[in-house]
Amino acid sequence: MSNRRGNGESSIYFSESDGKWHGWVTVGTKPDGRPDRRHRMAATEAEVREKVKALEKQRAAGKVRKAGRPPTVEQWMDTFLNTVCARKVEDGSMAPRTLDDYRSKAQLYIVPGIGKHRIDRLAAEHLDKLYLDLLRRPLASSTVLKVHRIISRALKVAMQREIISRNVATLLDAPSAEEIEIEPLTRDEARAVLVEAEQRRNGSRWSVALAMGLRQGEALGLRWTYLDLDEGVMKVWWQLQRLKWRHGCEDPHACGEKHHRKACRKNCTAHKSYKRGCPKPCPKDCTGHEKACPERKDGGLVFRAPKGRNKRTAPIPPPLIPLLKAQRTAQKRERLAAADVWEDHDLVFAQPNGRPIDPRRDWEEWQDILKAAGLEAKRVHDGRHTAGTLLTENGVGLRVVMELLGHSQLRVTQRYTHVGSPLAEDAAVKMGAALWG
């Protein structure tokens, strides 16, 4: 008995050679253009018809996975990071440092935890166990949340490309992340910092940090072209970042064998126990040697345009304008003194030879200023938090603060509304007067 159909329709027939019922369903086309027909088999006609109907239902819903063996999570993460995300970096829709963060978390947490699972057989329970193990290490809850978001985005792309039929990361609640308490300077501490910085070279760099709330990269990437000191306007359109080096050679393994033994870093997972660098031969999964590649690329200090709302135009506080004019005059003298050694990058804050200031050196300068001012060590980013807090305490609306600082979400700006702020204290006084007179 047979029931064969043409024109790409499903077919069901009985095979006397094996005594089984067989069904074939056309679910699409293969990459080479041929019809993609899937086979189902059962002992009875009724059973095989049910299987054929189920496959046709998946086809109608667009949930039939592509032909071929699905990759493991490890294999798909390699494709996702080095093809999908790498393309986004090239077209500017993803920051290079974001991709570096993705790669780091994939290498440290995702691949060791769930890398051997086939991507189509990954279950929500596997993710629950991964997150539980990471929290028990313990890792910061914010790190576990980032891991979840990377997995979810990777699975979303896999589903869009019909490698899997569903994103299991959407079947469980995302790990909650505790809000990190910000530690801004007080008004008096900020003024003490400005007094100390005023005596130093590039001292107005810290006036800009506290008055404008620029990120470190935005301050170090600030250029004179984007400052209008007559109108009192600053265009925050560029930032300086240190990016990780990449191999430029065709065979990174052979390159590692030849050049990288002394450049081994702790992120070489193949031989963390080696204190003196790579053993011989260098393992194939050694990933810490890009910096020593003779044809290295895409790394070091680079200028990048900020993304989204980070690219903004902001008014300059009037007292800051004469400080920036003085900075410009001082820099002109340095340029004359440097003569042929000067490298012109149009930077507002630069080394004595005009080259960009290394973020590490900038951090050291900040710590030295805090110590000289009699203050505890703080992050460079706390200067930005100080600007946001002072704006809020002086009655500036959250939407305006959000625009000035370049926040993408109001939730981030709301961290500056402290309960103990002067505005909250004034509100408490007014409430007391309303109730008790």
Secondary structure, DSSP 8 states (H G I E B T S, - for coil): -EE---TT--EEEEETTTTEEEEEEEEEE-TTSSEEEEEEEESSHHHHHHHHHHHHHHHHHT----SS---BHHHHHHHIIIIIIHHHHHHTSS-HHHHHHHHHHIIIIIHHHHTTSBGGG--HHHHHHHHHHHHTTT--HHHHHHHHHHHHHHHHHHHHTTSSS--GGGGS--------------HHHHHHHHHHHTTSTTTHHHHHHHHH---HHHHHT-BGGGEETTTTEEEE--EEEEE--B--SS-HHHHHHHH-GGG--TT-GGGTT-TTS--SS--TT--S-GGG-TT-BS-EEEEE---GGGSEEEE--TTHHHHHHHHHHHHHHHHHHHGGG-----BSS--TTS----HHHHHHHHHHHHHHTT-----THHHHHHHHHHHHHTT--HHHHHHHHT-S-HHHHGGG--TTSHHHHHHHHHHHHHHH-
